[in-house]
């Protein structure tokens, strides 16, 4: 089953891997887990502006 993707350039939704010549990404947030092993790395990356 294909999942919906979102184009960063034109904000359009598509099922393709690329749109407008740029790669697309998933518009859905990751699943929540209490036992998140990478939360500290994600917060550190967010605080650094990446």
Residue pairs with C-beta under 8 A, 6 or more apart in sequence:
2 15
3 15
3 26
3 28
4 13
4 14
4 15
4 26
4 27
4 28
5 13
5 14
5 15
5 16
5 17
5 19
5 24
5 25
5 26
5 27
6 12
6 13
6 14
6 24
6 25
6 26
6 27
7 13
7 14
7 19
7 20
7 22
7 24
8 22
8 24
8 25
9 19
9 20
9 21
9 22
10 19
10 20
12 19
12 20
13 27
14 24
16 24
17 23
17 24
18 24
